[in-house]
Amino acid sequence: MSAAARPRVLCVDDEPLVLEGLQLHLRRRCELTLAGSGEEGLAALERGEPFDVVISDMRMPGMDGAAFLARARARWPDTTRVLLTGHADLDAAQAAVNEGQIFRFLTKPCPPEVVIATVEAGAAQRRLVVAERVLLEQTLAGAVRALVEVLALASPVAFGRAARLHRTVAALCERLDLRDRWPVEVAAQLSQLGSIQLPPALAEKLHDGRPLEPEERAVADRAPELAERLLANIPRLEPVREILAVVARRGAAGPGAASPAERPLGARLLELALELDRLEGSGLSAQEAIAVIQARPGQHERRHLEALAAEVADRTATEIREVPLAGLLPGMVLAEDLRARTGLLLVARGHTVSAGMLSRLQGLAGVREPVRVVTPRARPGG
């Protein structure tokens, strides 16, 4: 086995002789790390690149093997876990399987060829798991990009709103230091997908925050159903669909339908972003919108409101400048709607200029100029 292909293996046991034996069997085939306790094992996992295989003794003082492997699984789920024990009791086996979801059991004393074969099989298992996850992530990301592009072509208004919501939600996730943020970010990107069925005039009214007639409200309220049907055909989007379903139900029932603690975190963040966007669309400044939201007690958690207020403060530390259409560059953010001279909405405010957007605009005539874009405000003395 080449040095580049050698698996990284962590062996955890409180008996030095066992660790010495494992080292003797595996040192020529693996990049080996030894730990004398569960705590030392967790510290080793925290350092450097992920391990391919973790071998842990079951009976250790303090943190036993079941507890150690459970914590390892929670933080490093792709790492293959192997239990090494001299006690073949059923309770220990059940604890390890239920809490740590181990790959294999090895009983002491274990023949060297069995240890080696287990490590090789465990490393192969991790490669398989990682490859499958990467494939799923790439496939899922491609499906989401395709839906977002369809939304951009079918409804510039809805696409612009989705872009604004995604920017706000991503900023909130960053400020709140959320680890598992992809469901809420994808939910924000796809939250307006059902709007592709709305008549353009109704989409414009929603965009501008104008009140709707009862029949218009009925049409708008059916939009989440279309989004649900579209997303139901894409595997692994269940967390995204749950967020959107909660937001849709609460929107239909009213803001007092459920307390913050009763709603998933992702739904709460998306609701907060939606509320800010609605208020800004009605003509309020960002600071005024924040004041209105903060004046509604019990609707949002304090730490979420503080994160949103900080994000709005950073966002308003910018300046608006006007550039000709030819002066638009990828990465610029539109400060207002980009429209044709006839009034037709081409790209909604909040959209980040992309190379694809510039390519489409080059083929259009009669675009209103200059274009207002957002740029960071120069710092004094900077």
C-alpha angles and dihedrals in degrees: 000000000000121000091245091055097046110122121235109240130187118200118196121189135135092219111085093202091058091050090049090052093049090048091052092052099041110029095092093048103038146037094249130202122183128206129182098207144017090260091053089047092054090048090052091050090053091057126078129331122353118273120243095212135017119197114193134181114233102217108058129141115255105002111030125210095264092054093044094050091046091055091044090052092050093055102028106027095165094060112099113238125213126185120217115193143157091199113076094188118146096232093058091048092050093049092051094047095045098042105028103026092219125205098218144351122235120189125210125280093038122185113244093238090056092051091049094047091048093051092049091048091047092051090049089050092054092049089052093048093048093047092050092048093049090049092050092047092050092046092047093047090051092051092050092049090051092052092047091051090050089051091050092053097041100042121012089182094057092041091054091050092048089051091052092047091049092051092051095044092047090051091050092050090051094049093046090046094231113182100196099047104138097092095057093041092051090044089056092049092050099034092101096044093109089059092079087084094055121104111252093245091054092046089053092051091052090047092052094045093240119156116264131226115243093256091048091050090052091054092046092049091058092059095088089058091062091048090051092052092050095047094044089074094059116081122226093026094104094111090051092048091050092054093049092046092053092048092048093048093049091046090055095044098044134251094290094057096104138003119248092254090059094057128073115259093242091054091050093053093047091048089052091051091047092051092051092048093049092051093047089048090055090061103268120132118245091256092049090049091052090051091052092049093047090051091064104083121210097015099100137019117261095236090053091051090049091051091049092048090051091049092050090049090054092044093053090051086087137088133227119234133177123235132176117254089256089055095062113116132189110270097033115125120223112239093196139013116292108226141174118246087257089062095253111148111239103170126004125234117269093040117134111230113245134186089251092053092050090050091054093047093052089067094053127090127205100034114162113250147236100042120217115225135176120244131173112269113247112252117234109267090007 
